[in-house]
Structures are given as structure tokens and as C-alpha cells.
Amino acid sequence: MFGWFTKLLSAGRGARKQLGNKGELEAATFLEGLGYQILHRQLRGRFGELDLVALDGQTIVFVEVKTRASTAAGHPTESITRSKETNLTRSALAFLKKHRWLNRRARFDVVAIIWPSGNQPPQIQHYLNAFEPVGFGQMFS
């Protein structure tokens, strides 16, 4: 009965996913240009996905990439809620534990991309140390 509605929603989701993937590739290229070494892309875990995991010198950087076609619904960074920060913190901690890197310096960066349709180049904003780890205790030095 509502098959048309489901198709409409999934079509929009596919376009958003495609824009998100395009944004993550652009963010990785941008960060590599700054000297970062990309270790992982779209690393899925129990608490969610880490978009990019990179090295900036000796610091492990967990990068959240937010890509939008415009700012009509707000700036891309506005979608990073406290709940999202909590899940990113948990995912980062699980990553550090798995690799036995709890003694390494780490931080959270955000790359916000506004990528208008057509042939216009994307606008990229990089926020270093965008937020502190969320939760009980400290996990980073």
C-alpha cells in the first residue's frame, strides 16, 4: 500500500549515501594534502562508524565527515549531537583498545563539506580537536 513511499525514502537515502561517500573521499584527499596518513575509511564497529581514522604526526585522529549539498537545513556540523559524540568516543576507544594504542595521543576532528550540485567545487572546513571525548573518565592525554 505504501510501497511508493518506501521507494521515495530509499531513493533519497541512496543519494545522501552517495554524497556522503563522495564527501569522505574528498575529505581524505584534503587531509592527505595536509600531511595526514589515512589508516581506515568507514570503519564499522559495535557503536557505529568511524568515517576516517588518520595519523597526524604521532597523533591518532578520528575524523567525522559531514557533507551536505547546501546549508538550507543548517551547517553540516550542526548534525553532530551529544549522542553522536558519545558513540564516536566509544568507537574510538574500542579502536584504540583493539590496536593496543591506549597510550597514544588522539583527538577528534570534523571535516564539514558543502558540495553544491553541478560543477561547483566543494567548500571544505576542517575543525581540529572539534570536541572532547564524552563519557566517564578521560581516554586521551
PyMOL commands that set and color helices and strands:
alter all, ss='L'
color gray80, all
select helices_A, chain A and resi 3-33+76-79+82-98
alter helices_A, ss='H'
color red, helices_A
select strands_A, chain A and resi 37-45+48-56+59-68+106-114+123-127
alter strands_A, ss='S'
color yellow, strands_A
deselect
rebuild
show_as cartoon
